[in-house]
Amino acid sequence: MALSVCAFGQNSATTNGLANGRLWKSVNTASEKKGFLVGYLNGVTYSAVSALGGSQPITTATADSIDHFTKQLFPSSLTLDEISTSLDRFYNPPENGPITIASALEVISARASGADESVVQKMISDLLKNLTK
């Protein structure tokens, strides 16, 4: 699997240096999409552990905070196939293309955890408004 993402600067596959829906739509196979999602989840988990746990032993409270943080950023109640399908659906409207995958996953996480649909729609609306600032 080879994904080429420019981490610095702006191109059509990134928004503010982060992979966006245009990149997601260019990933063609289910295997590549799953690989992307596993890598993303590993990054989120590592970041949470580093930020919240640091070099100290992880306590129950810290583990709970890491779990809460991770669930906000990644819809862990869904399978990788379900997340992939949700991202495909999220990026179906072309205007969502510039929204980062990270932000789309937050929206999907909110929806998967039972957030009211009006809250989810406001999240999307705010993301689109932020693109024009």
N, C-alpha and C positions, 0 to 999 in steps of 0.2 A: 504494500500500500504506500503510495507516495502522495502526500499533500504538500503543495507548495504555498506557503502563506508568508506574505511580507509582514514582519512584525513591526516594522517602523514605517512611518509615512502613510500615505493614503492611496489606495487603489480601489478598483471596483469591488474587490473581494473583502475589503476591510473598511471599518468605520472607526476612526480614531485609533487605528492600529490593531483593532480586534476583529476577528473573523465575523462576517455577517451572513445574511441569508443568500446573497449572491454566491458566496463560497459554498454554502450548504447545498444549494441547488446544482452546483457543478460536481458534487460528489455523486457518482453514479450507482455504485453498488451498495447493497445492504451491508456487506462485510466492511466496506470502507466507512460507512456511516457509523456502524457499531464501534469500529476502531477509534474514530474521532470522539465518540461519546465516552468510551472507556478512558481515553487519554484526558478528556476534559474533567471527568469525575475524579481521576487521580490527581489532577492539578488542584481542583477545588478542595479535596480532602487534605492534600499536603499543605495547602495554604492555610486551611482552618487549623490543622494541627500545629503548624509553625506559629501562627498568630496567637492562638489561644493556649497552646500547651507549652510552646517555647522549649527550653531544655529541661523543664521540670517534669517530674513524673505526672502522668495524666490521672487526675482524680475523677470520681464519678461526676462531679459537677462540671468539670472541664469536658469530659466525654459527652455529657448532655448538651453543652454549649456547641461543641463541634458538630454533633448530630443535628441540632437545630439549624445551625449555619448552613450545613451541607444540604439539608432538606429545603431551605429557602432558595438555594442556587441550583439544585438538581432534583428533578422529580423522581426520587428513589422509590416511590410506591409503584411506578410504572416499569415495565420491561424495556429493554433497549429498543425492541421493535416498536413498542407503543410510543416511546419518546421520539423515535425517528419519524414515525407516521405523524405525530403531533407537530414536529418541526416542519415536515413537508406541507401540512395543512396551514400552519402559521405563515409560511412564506408563499403560499399560493397567490395571495394578492400581491402584485408587483410592488406596491407602495411599501410593503414591509421588508423588501429586500435589503435596505441599508441598516435595518435594526440588527444589532449584534446578536450572535448566537447565545451569548451569555444572558442578554436581556430576554430573549425569546424563551430560554429555559426557565428564567424566573417567572415569566408569565405562565408557562405550562405548569410549573411547580405550584403556583398559586391556584390555578384551576384544578389541578389534581388533588390538592389538599382541601378542596371544597369552598374556595373563595366565591363570593357572590359574583355572578357574571358581570354586573355593573362595575364592580371593583376591577375585574380583569380587563374590561373594555377601557376603563380609565387609565390603567397601566399602559395599554397599547397606545391610547391617544396621547398620553404624556411622552411616551418614547418617540412617537412621530413628531410631536411639537419640538422636542429637543433636537431633532435632526436639522431643523431649520434655523436654530440659533447660532 
